[in-house]
Amino acid sequence: MEEYQENKLILKDVSKNAIEILIFSSKYLIDELIETCLKFIKNNLEFETVVDILKLSDLMNLTQLIDYSYQFILENFEEFIKTSFFLELEENHLNLILLNDYLFINEFELFQSIIKWGKHKSNINQEKENQKLEKEEKEKLQDQISNIIDKIRFIDFSNKELADILKEELIPNEISQQLIKLLIIKTQENENELNQFIEKQNSLIFKSRMKFKSSTIIQEKKQLKKLEEWINDDEFLFKMKLGYSTKKDGFDCKKWHDICDNKGKTLIIIKTKDNYIFGGFTSIGFINDKSKWREKDRSKEYGYIPDSNAFIFSLRNDKNDRKPEKFSIQKGKEQYAIWSYSTYGPCFAGGPDFRIETNLQNGYSNFGHTYNLPNGIEYGTNEARSYLAGSIDKWKVHELETYFI
């Protein structure tokens, strides 16, 4: 307790009291009280307290509290780096955070925040432009960020961003030389040469963070986190493989089936021209093997594929001001989960709850036929049928992405 008082860490009174009790209960091994304190602190972490709590946790070797603090920072990292509290983060903690592949942040903005952090730690005026720093200041800043900068994923910088940071001469020489080579190759726009160059490197600066880098639809952290939660797979982002995208493959139904049929776990993401974002997940996939269809459909040109784990989701619905939602299949209707027909694009259920038409550019929805509706919405109403895409059959597909897991 004396050790804590000597450090005079500035914490909100409520958190300070909980930590004092935690230290006391840890000393006398009062397990139930320890658990209560940890839970309370975890649920009340804030930007203005988390850095000081990390400092105290280091001092008292409170490893579980360090884990909670990291989790809080990682979940709110995009907002956290914009605060003054980020500048107070100790180098050892910042290093560990930057090793994380799931920061889901613009890497150039992160670099700029690291420079601000380095200036703060080096007592350099934040208002002074980087290019106007004195030689001594640049050397001081380089020294401060030398153990941090190799965790920045420069591979995700644009050519202009790479050129700009090289002009500022803030990066240690060894990394600068690597970035010059990278910029030259990227400027040549030779993808094969770029890939060969990256494969030969053994550095984090050439490794992208794990995110929907290939997606032009999923741009928000909360959307990604929801998909990860719903699919319930810790390796979700590592396993994701973009199979088909209308951005790169065009609106071609036959090509979609050639690429996407019989691939197992499949995720469909759709963005309409009215900016609705929704889709569906199947753990079975879109199967053209009739032996896997519902038995009574095997003599037809189309058939239902049973899947009790399938679900539909809505990620963006501005009209109804709804948060991201998942809609599981109705009990007893699992045999109607997916509809397979070579003439159409992806189709969920027999309503169908939603279907992409032959040209992949139009869609139809009778939401609620097979999958659960949001609370308070009745099946068959215009509200239900237009919920996913804003209308029943007049909505247009702006983008369609299909991922395999």
C-alpha positions in Angstrom: 0.0 0.0 0.0 2.8 2.4 0.8 4.4 1.6 -2.6 1.1 2.7 -4.2 0.9 5.9 -2.2 4.5 6.9 -3.1 3.7 6.8 -6.8 0.8 9.2 -6.5 -1.0 7.9 -9.5 -3.9 10.1 -10.6 -7.0 7.9 -10.7 -10.7 8.6 -10.3 -11.7 8.2 -6.7 -14.0 5.2 -7.4 -11.3 3.4 -9.3 -8.7 4.3 -6.8 -10.7 2.8 -4.0 -11.3 -0.4 -5.9 -7.5 -0.7 -6.7 -6.6 -0.1 -3.0 -9.0 -2.9 -2.0 -7.6 -5.1 -4.8 -4.1 -4.6 -3.5 -5.2 -5.4 0.1 -7.2 -8.5 -1.0 -4.3 -9.7 -3.1 -1.9 -9.4 -0.2 -4.1 -11.5 2.0 -5.3 -13.9 -0.7 -9.0 -13.1 -0.4 -10.1 -14.6 -3.7 -13.7 -13.6 -3.8 -12.9 -10.0 -3.1 -10.1 -10.0 -5.7 -12.6 -11.3 -8.3 -15.1 -8.6 -7.4 -12.5 -5.8 -7.6 -11.2 -7.0 -10.9 -14.7 -7.2 -12.4 -15.5 -3.7 -11.1 -12.3 -2.1 -12.5 -12.8 -3.9 -15.8 -16.3 -2.6 -16.2 -15.3 1.0 -15.3 -12.1 1.5 -17.4 -11.9 4.8 -19.1 -9.4 6.6 -21.3 -8.3 8.9 -18.5 -7.6 6.1 -16.0 -6.4 3.1 -18.1 -2.8 4.3 -18.5 -2.3 5.0 -14.8 -3.9 1.6 -14.0 -1.4 0.0 -16.3 1.5 1.7 -14.5 0.2 0.5 -11.2 -0.4 -3.0 -12.5 3.2 -3.2 -13.6 4.3 -2.1 -10.2 2.2 -4.5 -8.3 2.4 -7.3 -10.9 -1.4 -7.4 -11.4 -1.3 -9.4 -14.6 -5.0 -9.9 -14.9 -5.6 -6.2 -14.7 -3.0 -5.6 -17.4 -4.9 -8.0 -19.6 -8.1 -6.1 -19.0 -6.5 -2.8 -19.7 -5.0 -4.1 -23.0 -8.4 -5.5 -24.0 -10.0 -2.1 -23.3 -7.4 -0.2 -25.3 -7.6 -2.6 -28.2 -11.4 -2.4 -28.4 -11.2 1.4 -28.4 -7.9 1.9 -30.1 -9.0 4.1 -33.0 -10.5 6.6 -30.5 -7.8 6.1 -27.8 -4.9 7.3 -30.1 -6.6 10.6 -30.6 -6.6 11.4 -26.9 -3.9 13.0 -24.8 -3.8 9.9 -22.6 -2.3 7.9 -25.4 0.8 10.1 -25.3 1.4 8.9 -21.7 1.5 5.2 -22.6 4.7 3.6 -21.6 6.9 2.2 -24.4 6.6 -1.5 -23.3 2.9 -1.4 -23.4 2.8 0.5 -26.8 5.1 -2.1 -28.2 2.9 -5.0 -27.2 -0.2 -3.3 -28.5 1.4 -2.6 -31.9 2.2 -6.3 -32.3 -1.5 -7.0 -32.4 -2.8 -7.9 -35.9 -6.4 -6.8 -35.2 -6.1 -3.0 -34.6 -8.4 -2.3 -37.5 -7.1 1.2 -38.1 -5.7 3.4 -40.8 -1.9 2.6 -40.6 -0.8 6.1 -41.7 -3.0 7.7 -39.0 -1.4 5.4 -36.5 2.1 6.4 -37.7 1.2 10.1 -37.2 0.0 9.3 -33.7 3.3 7.5 -33.0 5.2 10.6 -34.1 3.1 12.7 -31.7 3.8 10.1 -28.9 7.6 10.3 -29.7 7.5 14.1 -29.6 5.7 14.1 -26.3 8.2 11.6 -24.7 11.1 13.6 -26.1 9.7 17.0 -25.0 9.5 18.3 -28.5 6.9 21.0 -29.4 3.9 19.2 -30.9 3.0 22.3 -32.9 6.3 22.3 -34.8 6.0 20.8 -38.3 8.0 17.6 -38.8 10.0 19.0 -41.7 11.0 22.0 -39.6 12.5 20.1 -36.7 16.2 20.8 -36.0 18.7 18.1 -36.7 19.1 17.5 -32.9 15.3 17.2 -32.5 15.0 14.7 -35.3 17.8 12.6 -33.8 16.1 12.7 -30.4 12.8 11.7 -32.0 14.3 8.9 -34.0 15.9 7.5 -30.9 12.6 7.7 -29.0 10.6 5.7 -31.6 13.4 3.4 -32.6 11.9 0.4 -30.8 8.4 1.2 -31.9 8.6 2.1 -35.6 9.3 -1.4 -36.8 5.8 -2.4 -35.7 4.1 0.0 -38.1 2.8 -1.8 -41.2 4.2 0.4 -43.9 3.1 -2.1 -46.5 -0.4 -0.6 -46.1 0.7 3.0 -46.9 -0.2 4.6 -50.2 2.7 5.6 -52.5 2.1 9.3 -51.6 2.1 8.5 -47.8 5.4 6.6 -48.2 6.9 9.5 -50.2 5.8 12.0 -47.6 7.3 10.3 -44.6 10.5 9.6 -46.4 10.8 13.4 -47.1 10.4 14.1 -43.3 13.5 12.0 -42.5 12.1 10.9 -39.1 12.5 7.1 -39.7 15.8 5.3 -38.8 18.0 4.8 -41.8 17.8 1.0 -42.0 14.0 1.1 -42.3 14.1 4.1 -44.6 16.2 2.1 -47.1 13.7 -0.7 -47.0 10.8 1.7 -47.6 12.6 3.3 -50.6 12.9 -0.1 -52.2 9.2 -0.7 -51.4 8.1 2.6 -52.9 10.1 2.0 -56.1 8.4 -1.4 -56.6 4.9 -0.1 -55.8 5.3 2.7 -58.2 6.1 0.3 -61.0 2.6 -1.3 -60.4 4.0 -4.8 -60.9 2.0 -7.0 -58.5 4.1 -10.1 -59.1 7.3 -8.3 -58.4 5.8 -6.7 -55.3 4.6 -10.0 -53.9 8.0 -11.6 -54.5 9.7 -8.7 -52.7 7.4 -9.0 -49.7 7.8 -12.8 -49.5 11.6 -12.3 -49.0 11.2 -9.9 -46.1 11.1 -10.9 -42.5 9.7 -7.8 -40.9 6.4 -6.6 -39.5 6.6 -3.5 -41.7 5.7 -5.7 -44.7 2.9 -7.6 -43.0 -0.6 -6.2 -43.2 -2.8 -6.3 -40.1 -5.6 -8.8 -40.2 -8.8 -7.1 -41.4 -11.2 -7.1 -44.3 -8.5 -5.5 -46.5 -10.1 -7.1 -49.5 -13.5 -5.7 -48.7 -14.8 -2.4 -50.1 -18.1 -2.9 -48.1 -16.9 -3.5 -44.6 -15.2 -0.3 -43.4 -16.3 0.0 -39.8 -14.8 -1.8 -36.8 -18.2 -2.5 -35.2 -19.3 -4.3 -38.3 -16.3 -6.5 -38.4 -16.6 -7.3 -34.7 -20.2 -8.3 -35.1 -19.4 -10.7 -38.0 -16.7 -12.2 -35.9 -19.0 -12.6 -32.9 -21.9 -14.1 -35.0 -19.7 -16.6 -36.9 -18.1 -17.5 -33.5 -14.7 -18.5 -34.8 -11.5 -17.1 -33.2 -9.6 -17.7 -36.4 -12.3 -16.0 -38.5 -10.1 -13.2 -39.9 -7.2 -15.5 -40.7 -9.4 -18.0 -42.5 -11.4 -15.4 -44.6 -10.8 -15.7 -48.3 -12.5 -13.5 -50.8 -13.9 -15.7 -53.5 -16.1 -13.4 -55.6 -16.5 -9.7 -55.7 -18.5 -7.7 -58.2 -15.8 -5.0 -58.0 -13.3 -7.3 -59.6 -15.4 -10.1 -61.2 -18.3 -8.1 -62.5 -22.0 -9.0 -62.3 -21.9 -12.5 -63.8 -24.2 -15.2 -62.3 -22.6 -18.1 -64.0 -19.1 -17.0 -62.9 -20.4 -16.6 -59.3 -21.6 -20.2 -59.3 -18.4 -21.5 -60.9 -16.4 -19.8 -58.2 -18.7 -20.1 -55.1 -20.5 -23.4 -55.4 -19.4 -26.3 -53.1 -17.0 -24.2 -51.0 -18.3 -25.0 -47.5 -18.7 -22.2 -45.0 -19.7 -19.1 -47.0 -20.4 -15.5 -46.1 -22.4 -13.2 -48.4 -22.1 -9.4 -48.0 -24.4 -7.1 -50.0 -24.4 -3.3 -50.3 -27.4 -1.8 -52.1 -27.3 1.5 -54.0 -29.3 3.0 -51.1 -26.4 2.0 -48.7 -28.1 -0.8 -46.9 -25.6 -3.5 -45.9 -26.8 -7.0 -45.2 -26.2 -10.6 -46.1 -26.1 -14.2 -44.8 -23.9 -17.0 -43.6 -24.2 -20.7 -44.3 -22.0 -23.4 -42.7 -22.8 -25.8 -45.6 -22.4 -23.5 -48.6 -24.1 -23.3 -51.9 -24.1 -26.8 -53.2 -24.9 -27.9 -56.8 -24.6 -31.6 -55.9 -28.2 -32.7 -55.8 -27.4 -35.6 -53.4 -26.9 -33.0 -50.7 -30.2 -31.3 -51.4 -33.4 -31.9 -49.5 -34.5 -35.4 -50.7 -37.8 -34.4 -52.4 -35.9 -31.8 -54.5 -33.3 -34.1 -56.1 -35.2 -34.6 -59.3 -35.6 -30.8 -59.9 -33.4 -28.1 -61.3 -33.3 -26.4 -58.0 -33.4 -27.4 -54.4 -33.2 -26.6 -50.7 -30.1 -27.2 -48.6 -30.7 -27.8 -44.9 -28.5 -25.8 -42.5 -29.4 -25.3 -38.8 -26.4 -22.9 -38.4 -27.3 -20.5 -41.2 -28.3 -16.9 -40.4 -29.1 -13.6 -42.1 -27.7 -10.3 -40.8 -28.2 -6.6 -41.2 -25.1 -4.4 -40.7 -26.5 -1.0 -41.9 -30.1 0.1 -41.9 -30.3 3.9 -41.8 -34.0 4.0 -42.5 -34.9 2.1 -39.3 -31.9 3.4 -37.4 -31.1 -0.1 -36.3 -27.9 -1.5 -34.9 -26.2 -4.5 -36.5 -28.5 -7.6 -36.0 -28.3 -11.3 -36.6 -31.4 -13.3 -37.5 -31.3 -17.1 -36.9 -33.4 -19.6 -38.8 -36.8 -20.3 -37.4 -37.2 -23.5 -35.4 -38.5 -26.3 -37.7 -37.5 -24.6 -40.9 -33.8 -25.6 -41.0 -34.5 -27.7 -44.2 -35.2 -24.5 -46.1 -32.1 -22.6 -45.1 -30.5 -22.2 -48.5 -32.0 -22.3 -52.0 -29.7 -23.6 -54.8 -30.6 -22.7 -58.4 -28.0 -22.1 -61.1 -30.1 -19.4 -62.7 -30.0 -17.1 -59.6 -27.3 -15.7 -57.4 -27.2 -16.4 -53.6 -30.6 -17.1 -52.2 -31.5 -17.6 -48.6 -34.7 -19.7 -47.8 -37.9 -20.4 -49.6 -39.6 -17.0 -49.3 -37.1 -16.2 -50.3 -36.0 -14.2 -47.3 -33.6 -12.6 -49.8 -32.5 -13.5 -53.3 -30.1 -12.0 -55.8 -31.5 -12.2 -59.3 -30.0 -13.7 -62.5 -28.1 -10.5 -63.4 -26.7 -10.1 -59.9 -27.8 -6.5 -60.0 -31.3 -6.7 -58.7 -32.7 -8.4 -55.6 -36.0 -9.5 -54.0 -36.9 -10.0 -50.3 -39.7 -11.6 -48.4 -37.9 -11.4 -45.1 -39.3 -13.4 -42.2 -40.5 -16.4 -44.3 -37.8 -18.7 -42.9 -35.6 -16.6 -40.7 -36.6 -14.7 -37.5 -37.7 -11.1 -37.8 -36.7 -8.2 -35.5 -38.9 -7.8 -32.5 -42.1 -6.0 -33.2 -42.2 -6.6 -36.9 -44.8 -8.9 -38.4 -44.2 -11.2 -41.3 -45.9 -10.3 -44.6 -45.9 -6.5 -43.9 -44.2 -4.0 -46.1 -42.0 -3.2 -43.1 -40.8 -6.8 -42.9 -40.3 -7.3 -46.6 -38.4 -4.1 -47.1 -36.4 -4.3 -43.9 -33.1 -5.7 -45.3 -32.7 -3.6 -48.4 -35.2 -0.7 -48.2 -37.8 -2.2 -50.6 -39.2 -5.6 -51.6 -38.1 -6.0 -55.2 -36.9 -2.7 -56.5 -33.5 -2.6 -54.8 -30.3 -2.6 -56.7 -27.1 -4.3 -55.8 -24.2 -1.9 -55.6 -21.6 -4.5 -54.5 -21.7 -8.2 -53.7 -18.8 -10.0 -51.9 -18.6 -13.7 -51.2 -16.1 -15.0 -48.7 -15.1 -18.6 -47.9 -14.1 -19.6 -44.4 
